[in-house]
């Protein structure tokens, strides 16, 4: 593959009539104004005063610029990824996951440039190529805290020339749409470059060959298993190669800084209320559990800066369903809501909306609706033989180690198939991007994760305080409903369950290898068990309305 080939990002194209409506509304909204000043209409004011608030109506609503539904806010935007919640959460019914075409795109600054980034044991293959090509070095590990802070501050100011969001965060969401008529042009230049710099190229790397070599090395140490291990390595390489590429991170050098463009797939919300209800001590017990048969598994809790346990999001970056929902409203739709400002536009960093788009009652109603979405269910076997076959698949699933992380039960919540912990998934799934967005509020600045410890007045070894998940760590995805939640993995790269397994590395590499050492018939039986985990039935979904 040509290393300088421009990467086209996947995009969603709304209907022609909708684009025309947005363009007209955006022209009216942005003709010299710096804030949205339309007062709340009588109808909007009556929403919480005279009518019961419907969380389902809010979830299904198609938002517009300067929407009359807002309470003095500006409605859709100023930047957004889609026009409704259900647009990205619809697989298997209202509240499910979303296709890859709805992925969120995130731009992340190189580690060491801004705070909040933890360096992995080794960079991904794509990063190794870029750093060797441009002579870039890792941040020095023994800088004083003051020198480190000053360098970060200087780096932020430089990065703000690319996107103002880098003043306060290491990652920014690159929204697909904006209400400013110039946003589409700005975004195109951000992704494809301006003629002088080619942005976000992908670099091929020998990931598959490395995977085979690693497996064969293990095989030599276990001679009796040589043939099976070699076959497993070949199968992993074959399944991965079905996707047609070996590197899913797009990289750019802008203003002397390495930027990466990665994606996030929409997460299913089925059973979210049950996840919200799991006691902290249950998650802490899962983190303390030892797996004698699979000692390489060492999941840990993703804690937020305030000490709360993260349980929502691909990196378990949100502690509660309320926090997760408010972030989605603000980032995905550009709605200004209590407890989370709307995503800011990079074309006008000083822009402020006049008021909220959703008031507190409406936010509570939306979260309440999502909390009532039923958990996915297991398909009822048609016959006794069918039940025995699925149970055999469940046992094989556990025998290769998958159940060490994908725990069937957490507290009183049965069928979740997740421990809600974050695990090292290996270099092939490295991604530093945090699911945030540029907001014009200064207190969103991230804290430095590296701190210098001093003893008796002398500088000691640098201690690392990890907030949230590191680049290689991901929350164990709940497998309930997985039949109806493709594509798989954080960026939706895996179109099938078997492709998702093939990309399991790090702590899960051994389990992936054991899975591919099963006979084809046994692997089919495991997949049959996983495909028996389905989305809630329409009748059960209707009960949440």
C-alpha positions, 0 to 999 in steps of 0.5 A, a space after each residue: 500500500 502506498 504510504 502517502 495515499 490519502 485516507 477517505 473517512 467513512 461518512 454518513 450522507 443525510 437525505 438531500 432535503 435535510 441538508 438543504 434545511 440545515 444549510 438554510 437554518 445555518 445561514 440564518 443562525 450564523 449570519 454574524 451572530 456569536 450566540 444563539 438568542 432565540 427565546 424559548 417558545 411557549 410550546 417549549 416552555 410547556 414541555 415540563 410544566 403542563 405535559 409529562 416528559 417522555 424520555 422515549 420522545 426525546 430519544 426518537 426526536 429529530 433535532 433541528 437548528 434553533 429547534 423550537 423544542 429547546 429552552 432558549 438554546 440553539 438546538 442541533 449543533 453547532 457541531 454534531 454527528 447525527 440528528 437523533 439518538 436513535 440514528 446511532 442506536 437502532 440495531 436490534 431495536 431502539 437503544 441498540 448499537 450502530 453500524 460502522 457508518 455511524 462511528 465517531 471519529 477522534 483526533 488525538 495528539 501524540 503522547 507527551 504533547 499534552 497531559 492525560 496520555 499514558 505511554 504503552 510498553 511499546 508503540 503500535 506498528 504504525 506509530 513505530 513507522 512514523 516515529 522512525 520516519 520523522 525522527 520523533 522521540 518519546 517524552 523524556 522520562 526524568 523531566 522535573 514536574 515544572 519543566 514538563 508542565 511548561 513544555 505541555 503548555 507550549 505544546 497546547 498553544 501550538 496544537 490549538 492552531 490545529 484545533 482549539 480543543 487541544 488547549 484543554 484535552 489530548 483528544 477531540 471529536 472530529 464531528 461529521 457535520 456543523 451548522 456553519 456553512 464553512 464547517 464542511 470545508 474546514 473538516 475536509 482540510 483537516 482530514 485530507 490536508 491543505 495541499 502542503 500537508 497530507 493529513 491522516 495517512 495509514 502506514 502498513 505494518 507487518 502485524 500479521 507476520 508478527 502474530 504468526 512469528 510470536 505464535 510459532 515461538 510459543 510453539 517451539 517451547 511446547 513441542 507437543 502442541 507445535 502443529 496445533 499452535 501453528 495452525 492456530 497462528 495461520 487461522 488468526 492471520 487468515 481471519 484478520 486478512 479478510 478485512 483487507 488491511 493491517 493497520 486501522 489507525 490513521 496518522 498525520 504530522 501537523 505542526 511538528 506533532 503526531 496526530 492519530 485519527 481513530 473511531 468509536 462504534 456506537 454501544 448498545 444501551 440494552 440493559 444499561 440500567 442494570 449495569 448502572 445498578 451493579 454495586 461497586 464492591 462487585 466490580 472490586 471483587 472481580 478485579 481482585 479475582 485470580 484466574 489460576 488457569 489463565 494467570 495472564 488475565 489481570 483486569 483492573 478497575 478504570 477509576 475516574 479522577 474523583 475516584 468513582 468506578 468507570 463502567 460505561 463506554 469503551 474505556 469505562 470512562 463514565 461512572 453512571 448512565 446519567 453521565 454517559 447520556 449527558 456526554 452523548 447529548 452534548 457531543 453527538 447532537 451538540 445539545 447544551 444540557 445540565 452538567 455538560 456543555 455542548 460541543 464547541 465549534 473549532 471555527 468559533 471557539 468563543 461561541 456560546 448558546 444562550 440557554 439549555 436545549 434540554 432542561 433537567 426534567 427532560 434529561 432525567 426522563 431520557 436517562 430514566 427511559 434508557 434505564 428501563 431498556 430491558 437486558 438482552 436475552 438468550 434465545 430459547 433452544 428449539 429442542 433438547 438436542 439444540 439446548 445441549 449443543 448450545 450448552 456445549 458451546 458455552 463450555 467450550 467458550 469457558 474452556 479457552 479462557 473467554 469467560 475469565 473476562 466475559 463473566 456471565 454474572 455480576 452481582 444480581 445481573 445475569 447474562 451480562 458476560 462482562 467483568 466491566 474491568 479494563 484489560 490490556 488488549 495488545 498493540 494491535 488495538 492501541 488507541 489513546 483517544 478519549 471520548 470527549 469534545 472541545 468545549 469552551 469551559 476551562 475546567 475540562 483540562 486533564 490532569 498530568 498522569 505522571 507525578 514525581 515522588 520525592 523522599 528526604 528532599 531527593 527526587 525519587 523514581 517517577 510514579 505513575 498514577 493512571 486515571 481511566 484506561 491506558 492506550 492498550 486497555 479496553 473495557 470488557 464488552 458485554 456480550 449479551 445481545 451480541 448477535 444483533 450488535 455487529 460490527 465488533 470491537 471499539 472501532 467496528 473493524 470486525 464484521 464477524 465474531 470470529 474476526 473480533 476474536 482474532 484481534 484479541 491480543 495482550 492478556 487475551 492472546 492466549 485465549 484467542 490462540 486456544 479458540 483457534 486451536 479448536 476444531 472447525 466444528 467446535 469453533 462453530 459451536 462456540 459461535 452458535 452459543 454467542 449467536 444465541 445471545 440476542 437483543 430484547 424481543 419487541 414486546 419487552 422493548 415496548 414495555 420500556 415506553 
